[in-house]
């Protein structure tokens, strides 16, 4: 299939139609774009994120790009900047700077961190959703994700304002945590009930990072309590109940991987073998699903059976990262092999030659593009996680020292 696509592109070039959108659409319907090496795909992905940041002047990265008219944003093109995901793009750009010696990425990361600090709420929280003129609502999950950015910005720059912002955010999360370990979202988020937020394990991971970097044991204890609380919802086969905003009986691969990564990374950071084992159980069952399908299904039920015919590319990239992290831990080749298969799959869906700057190098919400997650959108968090997967893969293969981040 790849060879067939390459021949079509060669013919398009010869006939001066290399950027014919109808022809590119035909390639997408066939499911393939030409693959390149990891470095090329990484460069295209990072350049797309840069364009998302440049779409706005304040420093935040556009939530995504709507390739078709979007009902929520009432239009096409670049969407408003998104505090949550800009927060965890910060460490990606710093790490890419370190590994690729691209100082522009570090400058952009600082600009993102400054923007996050400027819009932090008075109570220390980060607002939910994309920037809009409405009154901001504090979000537990978004606060945790921006903590990753502030922690890395402080590590890289030693600017105390980022440490202060992170500590204020951590104090906010402590203030909304129950004795049982659950972090409570603001009541105005009527879709974020206590019984749908197991993916808050990723918030716990951010608290473990913050506690480790500041020496604040309260943040570390908070992380441990939240992981223990959410492990109550893990079935013996590793699947997590209560782990999706809209359909907890068939959670997205995206939120499944959020939950797994939070448990795994907290376990690795705090040297908790129980947490690591719980994450590994989930991953081992996901591997079976991946091997049985051409690509991982975008939603999976409690028997780990796919319930949709499309793939969530964000979740695919996240799963590749988790597999590579387990490979680092166990040295089991099957994890690295499965990660490579996912990375190569995402390559075939990434258009690295479209003349539209909002499409070229971006990562779609779903494959096919009309699938049920981020329909006809290219998402900044999909690009972030794919960049992370590529960076980690390249570091693993080349023996580079990779700093794990959010």
C-alpha positions in Angstrom: 0.0 0.0 0.0 2.8 2.4 0.8 4.5 1.6 -2.5 1.3 2.3 -4.3 0.9 5.6 -2.6 4.5 6.6 -3.4 4.0 5.9 -7.1 0.9 8.1 -7.1 2.8 10.9 -5.5 5.6 10.5 -8.0 3.1 10.8 -10.8 1.5 13.9 -9.1 4.9 15.6 -9.0 5.6 14.8 -12.7 2.3 16.3 -13.7 2.8 19.4 -11.4 0.0 18.3 -9.2 2.0 17.4 -6.1 -0.3 19.3 -3.8 -3.7 18.5 -5.5 -6.0 18.2 -2.5 -8.3 15.7 -4.2 -5.4 13.4 -4.9 -4.3 13.7 -1.3 -7.8 13.0 -0.1 -7.7 9.8 -2.2 -4.5 8.7 -0.5 -6.1 9.3 2.8 -9.1 7.2 1.9 -6.6 4.4 1.0 -5.2 4.9 4.5 -1.6 5.8 3.6 0.7 8.8 3.3 4.4 8.1 2.4 6.5 7.3 5.5 9.8 8.9 6.3 12.2 8.4 9.1 11.5 9.4 12.7 13.5 12.6 12.4 11.4 13.8 9.5 8.1 13.1 11.1 9.3 14.7 14.4 10.3 17.9 12.5 7.0 18.1 10.8 5.1 17.5 14.0 7.0 20.2 15.9 6.6 22.7 13.1 2.9 22.1 13.2 2.8 22.9 16.9 4.9 26.0 16.3 2.3 27.2 13.7 -0.4 26.5 16.3 1.4 28.8 18.8 2.0 31.4 16.1 -1.8 31.5 15.4 -2.1 33.5 18.6 0.0 36.3 20.0 -0.2 35.6 23.7 2.0 32.4 23.8 -0.6 29.6 24.2 -0.9 26.9 21.5 -4.1 26.6 19.5 -6.2 23.7 20.8 -6.2 22.3 17.2 -7.1 23.0 13.6 -10.6 22.4 12.2 -10.3 21.0 8.7 -14.0 21.3 8.3 -16.6 23.7 9.8 -16.7 23.1 13.6 -20.0 23.6 15.4 -18.4 24.3 18.8 -15.9 26.9 17.5 -18.3 28.1 14.8 -15.8 28.0 12.0 -12.8 26.4 10.3 -9.1 26.9 10.9 -7.0 27.3 14.0 -8.9 27.1 17.3 -8.4 29.2 20.4 -5.3 28.6 22.7 -5.7 25.8 25.2 -4.2 26.1 28.7 -4.4 22.4 29.6 -2.4 21.0 26.7 -0.1 24.0 26.2 1.0 23.1 29.8 2.2 19.7 28.9 3.6 20.8 25.5 6.1 22.9 27.5 8.2 19.9 28.7 8.0 18.4 25.2 9.6 21.5 23.7 12.3 21.7 26.4 13.2 18.0 25.9 13.2 18.5 22.1 15.6 21.4 22.6 17.9 19.3 24.7 17.9 16.4 22.3 17.9 18.3 19.0 19.8 21.5 20.0 17.0 23.7 18.7 17.0 26.8 21.0 13.9 28.2 19.3 11.9 25.4 21.0 13.1 26.5 24.4 12.2 30.1 23.8 8.8 29.0 22.7 8.4 26.9 25.8 9.3 29.9 28.0 6.7 31.9 26.2 4.1 29.2 26.9 5.1 29.1 30.6 4.8 32.8 30.9 1.3 32.7 29.3 0.2 30.0 31.7 1.5 32.0 34.6 -0.3 35.2 33.4 -3.7 33.4 33.2 -3.4 31.3 36.4 -6.5 31.8 38.5 -6.3 33.5 41.9 -6.9 30.3 43.7 -4.0 28.6 42.0 -6.0 26.6 39.6 -5.9 26.4 35.8 -9.1 27.2 33.9 -10.8 24.4 31.9 -11.4 24.5 28.2 -10.0 26.7 25.4 -9.7 30.4 26.1 -13.0 32.2 25.6 -14.7 35.3 26.9 -16.8 33.5 29.5 -15.9 33.3 33.2 -13.2 30.7 33.7 -14.0 27.6 35.7 -11.1 25.9 37.6 -10.2 22.4 36.5 -8.5 19.7 38.4 -7.2 17.9 35.4 -6.0 21.0 33.6 -4.2 22.2 36.7 -2.3 18.9 36.9 -1.3 19.1 33.3 0.1 22.6 33.5 2.0 21.7 36.7 4.2 19.5 34.3 5.0 22.6 32.4 5.8 24.9 35.3 7.9 22.2 36.9 10.0 21.8 33.8 10.2 25.5 33.1 11.6 26.0 36.6 14.1 23.2 36.2 15.3 24.7 32.9 15.3 28.4 33.8 15.5 28.5 37.6 13.0 31.4 37.5 11.2 31.3 40.8 7.9 32.5 39.3 7.3 29.1 37.7 8.0 27.3 41.0 5.6 29.7 42.8 2.9 29.0 40.2 3.4 25.2 40.5 3.2 25.4 44.3 0.0 27.4 44.1 -1.5 24.9 41.7 -0.4 22.0 44.0 -2.0 23.7 47.0 -5.3 24.1 45.0 -5.3 20.4 44.2 -4.7 19.6 47.9 -7.7 21.8 48.8 -10.1 19.8 46.5 -8.9 16.3 47.5 -11.1 14.1 49.7 -9.7 11.9 52.5 -10.2 8.9 50.2 -7.8 10.5 47.6 -10.3 11.7 45.0 -9.8 15.1 43.4 -13.1 16.8 42.9 -13.7 18.9 39.8 -15.7 22.1 40.2 -19.4 21.4 40.3 -20.0 23.6 37.3 -18.4 20.8 35.2 -21.6 18.8 35.1 -19.9 16.2 32.9 -16.9 15.6 35.2 -18.5 13.5 38.0 -16.6 11.7 40.7 -17.4 8.4 39.0 -15.8 9.3 35.6 -12.4 10.6 36.4 -10.0 7.7 37.0 -7.7 9.4 34.4 -6.9 11.8 37.3 -4.1 9.4 37.9 -2.3 11.7 35.5 -2.9 14.6 37.9 -1.5 12.4 40.7 1.7 11.9 38.6 2.0 15.7 38.2 1.8 16.0 42.0 4.5 13.4 42.4 6.7 15.3 40.0 6.0 18.6 41.9 6.6 17.0 45.3 9.9 15.4 44.1 11.2 18.7 42.7 10.2 20.8 45.7 10.7 18.4 48.5 7.1 18.9 49.6 5.9 15.5 51.0 2.3 16.7 51.1 2.2 16.6 47.3 3.7 13.1 47.2 1.3 11.8 49.7 -1.5 13.3 47.7 -0.3 11.5 44.6 -0.1 8.2 46.4 -3.6 8.6 47.8 -5.1 9.3 44.4 -3.5 6.4 42.7 -4.7 4.0 45.5 -8.2 5.5 45.2 -8.4 5.0 41.4 -6.9 1.5 41.5 -10.2 0.5 43.2 -11.8 0.8 39.8 -9.3 -1.5 38.0 -10.7 -5.0 37.1 -8.5 -8.1 37.4 -7.8 -7.9 33.7 -6.4 -4.4 34.0 -9.4 -2.4 32.5 -10.5 0.7 34.4 -14.1 1.5 35.1 -15.2 5.1 35.6 -12.6 6.4 33.1 -14.3 8.4 30.4 -16.3 11.7 30.5 -19.0 10.6 28.0 -19.1 6.8 27.9 -17.4 5.0 30.9 -18.6 1.6 29.7 -16.5 2.1 26.6 -13.7 4.4 27.5 -11.5 6.1 24.9 -8.1 4.6 24.3 -7.0 8.2 25.1 -8.3 8.2 28.7 -7.3 4.5 29.2 -3.7 5.6 28.4 -4.0 8.7 30.6 -4.9 6.4 33.5 -2.3 3.8 32.8 0.5 6.3 32.3 -0.4 8.1 35.5 -0.2 4.9 37.5 3.0 3.7 35.8 5.0 6.9 36.0 4.0 7.6 39.6 5.1 4.0 40.4 8.4 4.5 38.6 9.0 7.9 40.2 8.2 6.7 43.7 9.6 3.2 43.3 6.2 1.6 44.0 6.2 -1.9 42.5 2.4 -2.3 43.1 1.6 0.7 40.9 4.0 -0.5 38.2 2.5 -4.0 38.2 -1.1 -2.6 37.9 -0.1 -0.6 34.9 1.7 -3.6 33.3 -1.5 -5.7 33.7 -3.5 -3.2 31.7 -0.8 -2.9 29.0 -0.4 -6.6 28.5 -4.1 -6.9 27.8 -4.0 -4.0 25.5 -1.2 -5.6 23.5 -3.5 -8.6 22.8 -6.1 -6.2 21.3 -3.5 -4.4 19.2 -2.2 -7.6 17.8 -5.7 -8.8 16.9 -6.6 -5.6 14.9 -5.1 -3.6 12.1 -5.0 -0.7 14.5 -6.2 -0.3 18.1 -9.9 0.5 18.4 -10.7 4.0 19.7 -13.0 2.6 22.4 -12.8 -0.6 24.4 -15.2 -2.3 26.8 -14.5 -4.1 30.0 -13.5 -7.3 28.1 -11.0 -5.2 26.2 -13.1 -5.6 23.1 -13.1 -2.8 20.5 -16.5 -1.2 20.1 -15.8 1.2 17.2 -14.3 0.9 13.8 -12.0 3.9 14.1 -8.7 4.5 15.9 -7.9 7.3 18.4 -4.5 8.5 17.2 -3.8 10.3 20.4 -4.3 7.1 22.3 -2.1 5.2 19.8 0.8 7.7 20.5 0.2 7.5 24.2 0.3 3.7 24.1 3.5 3.8 22.2 5.1 5.9 24.9 3.9 3.6 27.6 5.2 0.6 25.8 8.6 2.2 25.4 8.7 3.1 29.1 8.0 -0.6 30.0 10.6 -1.7 27.5 13.1 0.6 29.4 12.0 -1.0 32.6 11.8 -4.7 31.6 14.0 -4.9 28.5 11.3 -7.1 26.9 11.5 -6.8 23.1 7.8 -7.2 22.6 7.1 -3.8 24.1 9.5 -2.1 21.8 8.2 -4.0 18.8 4.6 -3.1 19.6 5.6 0.6 20.1 7.3 0.6 16.7 4.2 -0.8 15.0 2.1 2.0 16.5 4.6 4.7 15.5 4.7 3.4 12.0 0.9 3.3 11.8 0.6 6.9 12.8 3.2 7.8 10.2 0.9 6.5 7.5 -1.9 8.9 8.7 0.3 12.0 8.9 0.2 14.3 5.9 3.7 15.9 5.7 3.2 17.6 2.3 -0.2 19.4 2.3 0.1 23.1 1.4 -2.5 23.9 4.1 -0.3 24.8 7.2 -3.0 23.6 9.5 -2.9 20.1 8.1 0.7 19.6 7.2 2.5 17.8 10.0 -0.5 17.7 12.3 -2.0 14.5 13.8 -5.7 13.9 13.4 -8.1 13.1 16.2 -9.2 9.9 14.5 -8.3 7.5 11.8 -10.3 7.6 9.5 -10.6 11.4 9.8 -14.3 11.2 10.3 -14.0 8.9 13.3 -15.7 9.6 16.6 -12.8 11.5 18.4 -11.8 14.9 17.2 -13.8 14.5 14.0 -12.1 16.4 11.1 -9.7 18.1 13.6 -6.0 17.9 14.1 -5.3 18.2 17.8 -2.4 19.7 19.6 -2.3 17.0 22.2 -2.2 14.3 19.5 0.8 16.1 18.0 2.4 16.5 21.5 2.1 12.8 22.3 3.3 11.8 18.9 6.3 14.0 19.2 7.0 12.5 22.7 6.8 9.0 21.2 9.2 9.8 18.4 11.6 11.5 20.8 11.6 8.6 23.2 11.9 6.1 20.3 14.9 8.0 18.9 16.5 8.3 22.3 16.0 4.6 23.0 17.6 3.6 19.7 20.5 6.0 19.9 21.3 5.6 23.6 20.4 9.2 24.4 19.6 10.3 28.0 15.8 11.0 27.8 14.2 13.1 30.6 10.8 11.7 31.2 8.1 14.3 31.4 4.3 14.8 31.2 
